[in-house]
Amino acid sequence: MYIIKVKGKVKIPDYIQLRDDSFVLVAYFRADRPLKNLEKYGLQGKEEELKKVIDVLPFGKLQKLKFI
């Protein structure tokens, strides 16, 4: 699974995209909102780890999630 942080502009907030190994969009959510329903993406129990990744993730750089 891959993750990318997308920079928002003016009134549009920053977003996070989760993509599978074929780069198909799996999840799309606001970077500043609490993470919910992660079990749909197979990430249950990894909320804290994902939050840490999101906090240090640079904008526009696709990165493989290593804790999965």
BAKOL-413965 format. One line per field, with one value per residue: x, y, z of N, C-alpha, C in turn; residue number from 0; residue in three letters. Coordinates in Angstrom, 3 decimals. Example, Ala and Ser with C-alpha at 12.3 -4.5 7.8 and 13.67 -1.06 7.14 Angstrom:
BEGIN
n.X	13.190|12.850
n.Y	-5.690|-2.250
n.Z	7.800|7.080
ca.X	12.300|13.670
ca.Y	-4.500|-1.060
ca.Z	7.800|7.140
c.X	13.200|12.900
c.Y	-3.300|0.030
c.Z	7.800|7.870
pos	0|1
code	ALA|SER
end
This chain:
BEGIN
n.X	0.844|0.434|1.063|0.180|0.470|-1.593|-1.441|-3.596|-5.439|-6.082|-9.248|-9.517|-8.755|-5.750|-5.192|-5.116|-4.094|-4.579|-3.209|-3.373|-1.180|-1.278|-1.573|-4.166|-6.700|-7.556|-8.361|-9.356|-8.905|-9.252|-6.331|-6.251|-8.240|-9.537|-8.650|-10.833|-12.770|-10.764|-10.578|-11.803|-9.831|-7.929|-6.308|-6.751|-6.002|-3.646|-3.656|-2.190|0.425|-0.005|-0.816|1.578|3.162|1.750|2.116|4.842|5.129|6.107|4.618|3.129|4.819|4.963|4.836|5.796|3.916|5.378|4.875|2.899
n.Y	-1.165|2.290|5.755|9.183|12.670|15.354|18.704|21.229|24.117|27.479|27.493|24.779|21.854|19.992|16.722|13.126|10.351|6.925|4.233|1.157|-1.656|-1.592|0.996|1.963|4.052|3.761|4.892|8.164|10.948|13.711|15.320|16.503|15.453|13.146|9.702|7.403|4.388|2.598|-0.116|-0.868|-0.632|-2.387|-1.539|-1.508|-0.902|0.369|3.077|5.061|4.721|5.339|7.994|9.177|8.794|10.369|12.912|13.501|13.185|14.365|16.779|15.680|13.510|10.229|7.418|4.267|2.420|1.176|-0.185|-1.992
n.Z	0.000|-0.681|0.164|-0.116|0.383|-0.301|-1.099|-0.035|-1.261|-0.506|0.536|0.429|2.118|3.182|1.904|2.246|0.383|-0.001|-1.673|-3.482|-4.333|-7.084|-7.575|-7.441|-6.225|-2.888|-0.491|0.603|2.425|4.751|5.957|8.443|10.002|12.433|12.184|10.844|10.540|9.620|9.430|7.096|5.247|5.977|8.046|10.764|14.169|13.642|13.839|15.314|14.311|11.609|11.840|12.717|10.437|8.582|9.710|9.233|6.542|3.390|1.141|-1.891|-2.405|-3.214|-1.186|0.094|2.427|5.203|7.585|7.221
ca.X	0.000|1.183|0.424|0.628|-0.204|-1.909|-1.549|-4.802|-5.245|-7.025|-10.275|-9.483|-7.766|-4.803|-5.788|-4.266|-4.563|-4.001|-3.310|-2.910|0.055|-1.495|-1.778|-5.583|-7.100|-8.278|-8.956|-9.082|-9.459|-8.574|-5.153|-6.435|-9.350|-9.219|-8.757|-11.976|-13.097|-9.558|-10.726|-12.184|-8.609|-6.994|-5.377|-7.212|-4.940|-2.444|-3.997|-1.081|1.537|-0.397|-0.800|2.988|3.596|1.098|2.713|6.168|5.084|6.177|3.544|3.365|5.770|4.380|5.702|5.256|3.680|6.283|4.422|1.809
ca.Y	0.000|3.533|6.929|10.471|13.823|16.332|20.049|21.970|25.521|28.440|26.886|23.323|21.329|18.957|15.392|11.940|9.283|5.589|3.508|-0.230|-1.941|-1.251|2.452|2.289|4.795|2.935|5.790|9.579|11.593|14.932|15.078|17.071|14.796|11.854|8.567|6.561|3.280|2.057|-1.555|-1.042|-0.623|-3.345|-0.780|-1.443|-1.032|1.071|4.499|5.884|4.633|6.076|9.420|9.591|8.849|11.536|14.139|13.775|12.940|15.577|16.904|15.274|12.409|8.918|6.647|2.964|2.233|0.086|-0.906|-2.893
ca.Z	0.000|-0.799|0.729|-0.632|0.981|-1.328|-0.521|-0.359|-1.612|0.059|1.398|0.283|3.077|2.756|1.873|2.196|-0.492|0.163|-2.940|-3.379|-5.061|-8.491|-7.516|-7.468|-5.037|-1.928|0.505|0.403|3.608|5.164|6.794|9.781|10.690|13.066|11.270|11.173|9.635|9.012|9.199|5.691|4.447|6.567|8.880|12.147|15.157|13.192|13.790|15.816|13.357|10.410|12.203|12.725|9.038|7.974|10.252|8.668|5.111|2.568|0.162|-3.259|-2.562|-3.027|-0.296|0.472|3.858|5.597|8.768|6.849
c.X	0.897|0.366|1.023|-0.191|-0.350|-2.160|-2.829|-4.472|-6.397|-8.026|-10.299|-8.400|-6.792|-5.504|-4.724|-4.910|-3.837|-4.251|-2.773|-1.663|-0.054|-1.764|-3.232|-5.939|-7.982|-9.007|-8.489|-9.709|-8.637|-7.442|-5.360|-7.566|-8.890|-9.457|-9.881|-12.100|-11.877|-9.634|-11.144|-10.959|-7.551|-5.975|-5.830|-6.044|-3.662|-2.658|-2.843|0.101|1.228|-0.383|0.635|3.526|3.030|1.751|4.045|6.214|5.168|5.033|4.004|4.332|5.088|5.347|5.039|5.080|4.444|5.803|3.333|2.369
c.Y	1.239|4.688|8.173|11.573|14.881|17.678|20.712|23.418|26.335|27.739|25.368|22.777|20.335|17.599|14.317|10.945|8.002|4.841|2.092|-0.431|-1.691|0.242|2.875|2.966|3.928|3.807|7.209|10.296|12.825|14.612|15.550|16.428|13.513|10.715|7.648|5.438|2.685|0.558|-1.837|-1.184|-1.587|-2.687|-0.666|-1.690|-0.291|2.588|5.402|5.882|5.441|7.578|9.952|9.730|10.099|12.833|14.486|13.608|14.255|15.588|16.410|14.128|11.085|8.058|5.325|2.923|1.009|-0.721|-1.906|-4.214
c.Z	0.000|-0.233|0.086|0.044|-0.106|-0.658|-0.992|-0.693|-1.048|0.989|1.319|1.217|2.436|2.842|1.817|1.244|-0.115|-1.135|-2.759|-4.242|-6.559|-8.656|-7.701|-6.146|-4.146|-0.911|0.239|1.581|3.967|6.121|8.227|10.575|11.350|12.077|11.735|10.156|8.935|8.767|7.748|4.796|4.991|7.478|10.330|13.100|14.780|13.116|14.219|14.850|12.095|10.667|12.194|11.307|8.368|8.439|9.605|7.145|4.333|1.548|-1.208|-3.470|-2.222|-2.235|0.047|1.987|4.296|6.788|8.462|6.374
pos	0|1|2|3|4|5|6|7|8|9|10|11|12|13|14|15|16|17|18|19|20|21|22|23|24|25|26|27|28|29|30|31|32|33|34|35|36|37|38|39|40|41|42|43|44|45|46|47|48|49|50|51|52|53|54|55|56|57|58|59|60|61|62|63|64|65|66|67
code	MET|TYR|ILE|ILE|LYS|VAL|LYS|GLY|LYS|VAL|LYS|ILE|PRO|ASP|TYR|ILE|GLN|LEU|ARG|ASP|ASP|SER|PHE|VAL|LEU|VAL|ALA|TYR|PHE|ARG|ALA|ASP|ARG|PRO|LEU|LYS|ASN|LEU|GLU|LYS|TYR|GLY|LEU|GLN|GLY|LYS|GLU|GLU|GLU|LEU|LYS|LYS|VAL|ILE|ASP|VAL|LEU|PRO|PHE|GLY|LYS|LEU|GLN|LYS|LEU|LYS|PHE|ILE
end
